[in-house]
Amino acid sequence: MPISVGVGDVRVIVPQGAAVRAVVTNGAGSVSWDVGGDSQSTDGLGLSDRTFETQSAQDGQAELVVEVSLGAGDITIEEN
């Protein structure tokens, strides 16, 4: 599922318990990952091709692959 936005905030809600892999690129802003009991965040400039995965995606094949490209803003990926 590719998502591309120039400027703004992107919020992706994934199904709870899914094997998820997210590859994100953010020119300026922050990225937050709160999926599968794992919470991570990073911010700054030039955040390119950062990959986040649930443990189940690391152990096997991801059921859902999310690609987010954002010029400037905040990316949030979380479970419902």
N, CA, C and O atoms as CSV, one atom per row, in Angstrom:
chain,resi,resn,atom,element,x,y,z
A,1,MET,N,N,0.850,-1.165,0.000
A,1,MET,CA,C,0.000,0.000,0.000
A,1,MET,C,C,0.907,1.244,0.000
A,1,MET,O,O,1.361,1.652,1.069
A,2,PRO,N,N,1.182,1.851,-1.150
A,2,PRO,CA,C,2.003,3.064,-1.176
A,2,PRO,C,C,1.177,4.326,-0.881
A,2,PRO,O,O,0.064,4.494,-1.381
A,3,ILE,N,N,1.754,5.198,-0.062
A,3,ILE,CA,C,1.136,6.481,0.282
A,3,ILE,C,C,2.188,7.555,0.048
A,3,ILE,O,O,3.307,7.443,0.549
A,4,SER,N,N,1.845,8.585,-0.700
A,4,SER,CA,C,2.788,9.663,-0.983
A,4,SER,C,C,2.092,11.008,-0.778
A,4,SER,O,O,1.052,11.279,-1.377
A,5,VAL,N,N,2.686,11.852,0.085
A,5,VAL,CA,C,2.116,13.163,0.416
A,5,VAL,C,C,3.246,14.189,0.409
A,5,VAL,O,O,4.344,13.908,0.892
A,6,GLY,N,N,2.982,15.377,-0.136
A,6,GLY,CA,C,3.988,16.440,-0.163
A,6,GLY,C,C,4.212,17.046,1.216
A,6,GLY,O,O,5.309,16.962,1.768
A,7,VAL,N,N,3.163,17.657,1.771
A,7,VAL,CA,C,3.251,18.301,3.078
A,7,VAL,C,C,1.987,17.978,3.862
A,7,VAL,O,O,0.885,18.017,3.315
A,8,GLY,N,N,2.145,17.660,5.135
A,8,GLY,CA,C,0.993,17.360,5.978
A,8,GLY,C,C,1.316,16.242,6.942
A,8,GLY,O,O,2.480,15.893,7.138
A,9,ASP,N,N,0.299,15.692,7.533
A,9,ASP,CA,C,0.451,14.591,8.472
A,9,ASP,C,C,-0.241,13.359,7.906
A,9,ASP,O,O,-1.301,13.457,7.288
A,10,VAL,N,N,0.375,12.195,8.124
A,10,VAL,CA,C,-0.169,10.933,7.641
A,10,VAL,C,C,-0.355,10.013,8.843
A,10,VAL,O,O,0.568,9.813,9.633
A,11,ARG,N,N,-1.548,9.459,8.972
A,11,ARG,CA,C,-1.844,8.499,10.042
A,11,ARG,C,C,-2.347,7.223,9.388
A,11,ARG,O,O,-3.346,7.233,8.669
A,12,VAL,N,N,-1.644,6.119,9.643
A,12,VAL,CA,C,-2.011,4.819,9.089
A,12,VAL,C,C,-2.418,3.928,10.252
A,12,VAL,O,O,-1.661,3.758,11.207
A,13,ILE,N,N,-3.612,3.364,10.167
A,13,ILE,CA,C,-4.100,2.460,11.207
A,13,ILE,C,C,-4.136,1.058,10.603
A,13,ILE,O,O,-4.786,0.815,9.587
A,14,VAL,N,N,-3.418,0.143,11.258
A,14,VAL,CA,C,-3.335,-1.228,10.764
A,14,VAL,C,C,-4.125,-2.153,11.694
A,14,VAL,O,O,-4.329,-1.825,12.863
A,15,PRO,N,N,-4.569,-3.297,11.187
A,15,PRO,CA,C,-5.334,-4.231,12.020
A,15,PRO,C,C,-4.474,-4.789,13.168
A,15,PRO,O,O,-3.303,-5.118,12.978
A,16,GLN,N,N,-5.058,-4.885,14.317
A,16,GLN,CA,C,-4.356,-5.434,15.475
A,16,GLN,C,C,-3.992,-6.895,15.213
A,16,GLN,O,O,-4.819,-7.673,14.737
A,17,GLY,N,N,-2.754,-7.256,15.525
A,17,GLY,CA,C,-2.294,-8.622,15.370
A,17,GLY,C,C,-1.779,-8.978,13.987
A,17,GLY,O,O,-1.318,-10.100,13.780
A,18,ALA,N,N,-1.844,-8.055,13.033
A,18,ALA,CA,C,-1.365,-8.337,11.673
A,18,ALA,C,C,0.162,-8.299,11.633
A,18,ALA,O,O,0.799,-7.586,12.408
A,19,ALA,N,N,0.735,-9.078,10.719
A,19,ALA,CA,C,2.177,-9.037,10.468
A,19,ALA,C,C,2.427,-7.864,9.520
A,19,ALA,O,O,2.089,-7.936,8.339
A,20,VAL,N,N,3.020,-6.782,10.038
A,20,VAL,CA,C,3.126,-5.520,9.297
A,20,VAL,C,C,4.581,-5.116,9.110
A,20,VAL,O,O,5.398,-5.209,10.026
A,21,ARG,N,N,4.879,-4.667,7.898
A,21,ARG,CA,C,6.167,-4.042,7.598
A,21,ARG,C,C,5.868,-2.664,7.022
A,21,ARG,O,O,5.026,-2.527,6.135
A,22,ALA,N,N,6.554,-1.649,7.523
A,22,ALA,CA,C,6.389,-0.293,7.003
A,22,ALA,C,C,7.754,0.264,6.609
A,22,ALA,O,O,8.714,0.197,7.375
A,23,VAL,N,N,7.817,0.810,5.406
A,23,VAL,CA,C,9.021,1.478,4.925
A,23,VAL,C,C,8.649,2.940,4.746
A,23,VAL,O,O,7.765,3.265,3.953
A,24,VAL,N,N,9.320,3.827,5.483
A,24,VAL,CA,C,8.944,5.234,5.468
A,24,VAL,C,C,10.110,6.119,5.056
A,24,VAL,O,O,11.272,5.841,5.354
A,25,THR,N,N,9.760,7.189,4.365
A,25,THR,CA,C,10.695,8.243,3.999
A,25,THR,C,C,10.048,9.562,4.369
A,25,THR,O,O,8.909,9.827,3.987
A,26,ASN,N,N,10.770,10.392,5.114
A,26,ASN,CA,C,10.230,11.686,5.528
A,26,ASN,C,C,11.327,12.725,5.401
A,26,ASN,O,O,12.370,12.619,6.046
A,27,GLY,N,N,11.089,13.730,4.567
A,27,GLY,CA,C,12.089,14.772,4.358
A,27,GLY,C,C,12.359,15.585,5.607
A,27,GLY,O,O,13.511,15.904,5.900
A,28,ALA,N,N,11.324,15.924,6.342
A,28,ALA,CA,C,11.465,16.701,7.581
A,28,ALA,C,C,10.246,16.453,8.446
A,28,ALA,O,O,9.112,16.620,7.995
A,29,GLY,N,N,10.477,16.057,9.685
A,29,GLY,CA,C,9.350,15.815,10.580
A,29,GLY,C,C,9.619,14.643,11.495
A,29,GLY,O,O,10.750,14.417,11.925
A,30,SER,N,N,8.553,13.888,11.790
A,30,SER,CA,C,8.698,12.770,12.723
A,30,SER,C,C,8.003,11.526,12.186
A,30,SER,O,O,7.119,11.594,11.332
A,31,VAL,N,N,8.439,10.387,12.720
A,31,VAL,CA,C,7.829,9.103,12.416
A,31,VAL,C,C,7.575,8.395,13.742
A,31,VAL,O,O,8.481,8.268,14.566
A,32,SER,N,N,6.347,7.937,13.945
A,32,SER,CA,C,5.989,7.190,15.154
A,32,SER,C,C,5.407,5.844,14.746
A,32,SER,O,O,4.571,5.760,13.847
A,33,TRP,N,N,5.862,4.794,15.419
A,33,TRP,CA,C,5.414,3.417,15.171
A,33,TRP,C,C,4.939,2.859,16.491
A,33,TRP,O,O,5.706,2.807,17.453
A,34,ASP,N,N,3.675,2.437,16.557
A,34,ASP,CA,C,3.111,1.854,17.773
A,34,ASP,C,C,2.253,0.654,17.357
A,34,ASP,O,O,1.024,0.724,17.338
A,35,VAL,N,N,2.934,-0.443,17.025
A,35,VAL,CA,C,2.274,-1.624,16.482
A,35,VAL,C,C,2.879,-2.866,17.120
A,35,VAL,O,O,4.093,-2.943,17.315
A,36,GLY,N,N,2.040,-3.830,17.441
A,36,GLY,CA,C,2.511,-5.112,17.944
A,36,GLY,C,C,3.229,-5.028,19.275
A,36,GLY,O,O,4.107,-5.842,19.561
A,37,GLY,N,N,2.866,-4.051,20.094
A,37,GLY,CA,C,3.512,-3.889,21.388
A,37,GLY,C,C,4.855,-3.200,21.321
A,37,GLY,O,O,5.544,-3.090,22.336
A,38,ASP,N,N,5.240,-2.735,20.148
A,38,ASP,CA,C,6.518,-2.051,19.952
A,38,ASP,C,C,6.254,-0.579,19.650
A,38,ASP,O,O,5.521,-0.253,18.717
A,39,SER,N,N,6.847,0.297,20.433
A,39,SER,CA,C,6.704,1.738,20.209
A,39,SER,C,C,8.071,2.329,19.908
A,39,SER,O,O,9.014,2.180,20.685
A,40,GLN,N,N,8.163,3.000,18.769
A,40,GLN,CA,C,9.399,3.675,18.369
A,40,GLN,C,C,9.033,5.011,17.758
A,40,GLN,O,O,7.949,5.175,17.196
A,41,SER,N,N,9.939,5.962,17.870
A,41,SER,CA,C,9.734,7.236,17.185
A,41,SER,C,C,11.094,7.847,16.864
A,41,SER,O,O,12.093,7.597,17.539
A,42,THR,N,N,11.093,8.639,15.834
A,42,THR,CA,C,12.289,9.351,15.423
A,42,THR,C,C,11.861,10.651,14.762
A,42,THR,O,O,10.760,10.741,14.219
A,43,ASP,N,N,12.713,11.643,14.804
A,43,ASP,CA,C,12.405,12.896,14.116
A,43,ASP,C,C,13.684,13.519,13.605
A,43,ASP,O,O,14.785,13.160,14.024
A,44,GLY,N,N,13.516,14.464,12.689
A,44,GLY,CA,C,14.675,15.150,12.127
A,44,GLY,C,C,14.494,15.418,10.654
A,44,GLY,O,O,13.375,15.473,10.143
A,45,LEU,N,N,15.626,15.586,9.976
A,45,LEU,CA,C,15.645,15.856,8.545
A,45,LEU,C,C,16.189,14.642,7.803
A,45,LEU,O,O,17.056,13.928,8.308
A,46,GLY,N,N,15.678,14.420,6.615
A,46,GLY,CA,C,16.201,13.367,5.755
A,46,GLY,C,C,16.054,11.970,6.312
A,46,GLY,O,O,17.005,11.190,6.283
A,47,LEU,N,N,14.875,11.637,6.823
A,47,LEU,CA,C,14.615,10.293,7.335
A,47,LEU,C,C,14.234,9.413,6.149
A,47,LEU,O,O,13.069,9.378,5.753
A,48,SER,N,N,15.203,8.704,5.583
A,48,SER,CA,C,14.911,7.965,4.361
A,48,SER,C,C,14.965,6.462,4.566
A,48,SER,O,O,15.826,5.929,5.266
A,49,ASP,N,N,14.017,5.806,3.931
A,49,ASP,CA,C,13.929,4.351,3.902
A,49,ASP,C,C,14.151,3.700,5.264
A,49,ASP,O,O,14.972,2.795,5.408
A,50,ARG,N,N,13.420,4.167,6.238
A,50,ARG,CA,C,13.443,3.561,7.582
A,50,ARG,C,C,12.398,2.454,7.597
A,50,ARG,O,O,11.257,2.682,7.196
A,51,THR,N,N,12.765,1.261,8.051
A,51,THR,CA,C,11.861,0.120,8.062
A,51,THR,C,C,11.468,-0.241,9.490
A,51,THR,O,O,12.315,-0.327,10.379
A,52,PHE,N,N,10.170,-0.450,9.691
A,52,PHE,CA,C,9.616,-0.907,10.962
A,52,PHE,C,C,8.890,-2.219,10.678
A,52,PHE,O,O,8.235,-2.349,9.644
A,53,GLU,N,N,8.998,-3.202,11.592
A,53,GLU,CA,C,8.311,-4.475,11.408
A,53,GLU,C,C,7.802,-5.007,12.740
A,53,GLU,O,O,8.428,-4.823,13.783
A,54,THR,N,N,6.659,-5.668,12.680
A,54,THR,CA,C,6.207,-6.403,13.849
A,54,THR,C,C,7.059,-7.658,13.965
A,54,THR,O,O,7.705,-8.065,12.999
A,55,GLN,N,N,7.062,-8.267,15.133
A,55,GLN,CA,C,7.837,-9.492,15.323
A,55,GLN,C,C,7.367,-10.587,14.382
A,55,GLN,O,O,8.178,-11.344,13.849
A,56,SER,N,N,6.048,-10.674,14.172
A,56,SER,CA,C,5.525,-11.716,13.280
A,56,SER,C,C,5.959,-11.477,11.833
A,56,SER,O,O,6.134,-12.443,11.090
A,57,ALA,N,N,6.137,-10.240,11.412
A,57,ALA,CA,C,6.643,-9.954,10.069
A,57,ALA,C,C,8.123,-10.314,9.972
A,57,ALA,O,O,8.584,-10.778,8.929
A,58,GLN,N,N,8.866,-10.101,11.050
A,58,GLN,CA,C,10.282,-10.472,11.064
A,58,GLN,C,C,10.451,-11.986,10.998
A,58,GLN,O,O,11.396,-12.483,10.385
A,59,ASP,N,N,9.538,-12.715,11.628
A,59,ASP,CA,C,9.614,-14.171,11.686
A,59,ASP,C,C,9.144,-14.855,10.408
A,59,ASP,O,O,9.498,-16.006,10.154
A,60,GLY,N,N,8.361,-14.163,9.612
A,60,GLY,CA,C,7.812,-14.759,8.386
A,60,GLY,C,C,7.547,-13.675,7.366
A,60,GLY,O,O,8.260,-12.674,7.300
A,61,GLN,N,N,6.523,-13.884,6.582
A,61,GLN,CA,C,6.172,-12.927,5.544
A,61,GLN,C,C,5.139,-11.933,6.069
A,61,GLN,O,O,4.177,-12.318,6.733
A,62,ALA,N,N,5.343,-10.669,5.771
A,62,ALA,CA,C,4.400,-9.636,6.202
A,62,ALA,C,C,3.072,-9.797,5.471
A,62,ALA,O,O,3.038,-10.021,4.261
A,63,GLU,N,N,1.981,-9.679,6.219
A,63,GLU,CA,C,0.638,-9.708,5.635
A,63,GLU,C,C,0.285,-8.360,5.021
A,63,GLU,O,O,-0.493,-8.278,4.071
A,64,LEU,N,N,0.867,-7.314,5.578
A,64,LEU,CA,C,0.576,-5.954,5.130
A,64,LEU,C,C,1.887,-5.185,5.028
A,64,LEU,O,O,2.632,-5.089,6.004
A,65,VAL,N,N,2.167,-4.642,3.855
A,65,VAL,CA,C,3.366,-3.831,3.640
A,65,VAL,C,C,2.906,-2.414,3.316
A,65,VAL,O,O,2.159,-2.191,2.362
A,66,VAL,N,N,3.360,-1.469,4.119
A,66,VAL,CA,C,2.978,-0.074,3.962
A,66,VAL,C,C,4.220,0.715,3.562
A,66,VAL,O,O,5.261,0.618,4.212
A,67,GLU,N,N,4.107,1.500,2.484
A,67,GLU,CA,C,5.195,2.380,2.060
A,67,GLU,C,C,4.676,3.806,2.138
A,67,GLU,O,O,3.700,4.155,1.474
A,68,VAL,N,N,5.335,4.634,2.955
A,68,VAL,CA,C,4.901,6.016,3.133
A,68,VAL,C,C,6.042,6.946,2.762
A,68,VAL,O,O,7.157,6.809,3.263
A,69,SER,N,N,5.754,7.892,1.883
A,69,SER,CA,C,6.715,8.914,1.494
A,69,SER,C,C,6.085,10.276,1.771
A,69,SER,O,O,5.012,10.593,1.257
A,70,LEU,N,N,6.768,11.076,2.592
A,70,LEU,CA,C,6.245,12.378,3.000
A,70,LEU,C,C,7.341,13.419,2.875
A,70,LEU,O,O,8.464,13.203,3.329
A,71,GLY,N,N,7.019,14.544,2.262
A,71,GLY,CA,C,8.006,15.618,2.125
A,71,GLY,C,C,8.295,16.291,3.451
A,71,GLY,O,O,9.454,16.436,3.839
A,72,ALA,N,N,7.246,16.701,4.148
A,72,ALA,CA,C,7.405,17.354,5.452
A,72,ALA,C,C,6.132,17.146,6.259
A,72,ALA,O,O,5.026,17.350,5.757
A,73,GLY,N,N,6.297,16.739,7.514
A,73,GLY,CA,C,5.157,16.512,8.391
A,73,GLY,C,C,5.418,15.345,9.318
A,73,GLY,O,O,6.566,14.967,9.551
A,74,ASP,N,N,4.361,14.786,9.837
A,74,ASP,CA,C,4.466,13.692,10.793
A,74,ASP,C,C,3.780,12.446,10.259
A,74,ASP,O,O,2.685,12.514,9.701
A,75,ILE,N,N,4.438,11.307,10.437
A,75,ILE,CA,C,3.888,10.009,10.053
A,75,ILE,C,C,3.620,9.221,11.331
A,75,ILE,O,O,4.507,9.075,12.172
A,76,THR,N,N,2.408,8.720,11.474
A,76,THR,CA,C,2.043,7.871,12.624
A,76,THR,C,C,1.481,6.563,12.071
A,76,THR,O,O,0.566,6.567,11.247
A,77,ILE,N,N,2.042,5.443,12.535
A,77,ILE,CA,C,1.528,4.128,12.175
A,77,ILE,C,C,1.185,3.427,13.467
A,77,ILE,O,O,2.041,3.240,14.331
A,78,GLU,N,N,-0.106,3.028,13.601
A,78,GLU,CA,C,-0.569,2.447,14.844
A,78,GLU,C,C,-1.634,1.396,14.601
A,78,GLU,O,O,-2.211,1.322,13.516
A,79,GLU,N,N,-1.897,0.571,15.630
A,79,GLU,CA,C,-2.942,-0.438,15.545
A,79,GLU,C,C,-4.282,0.175,15.934
A,79,GLU,O,O,-4.353,1.169,16.656
A,80,ASN,N,N,-5.354,-0.461,15.423
A,80,ASN,CA,C,-6.690,0.008,15.803
A,80,ASN,C,C,-7.121,-0.610,17.102
A,80,ASN,O,O,-8.220,-0.334,17.583
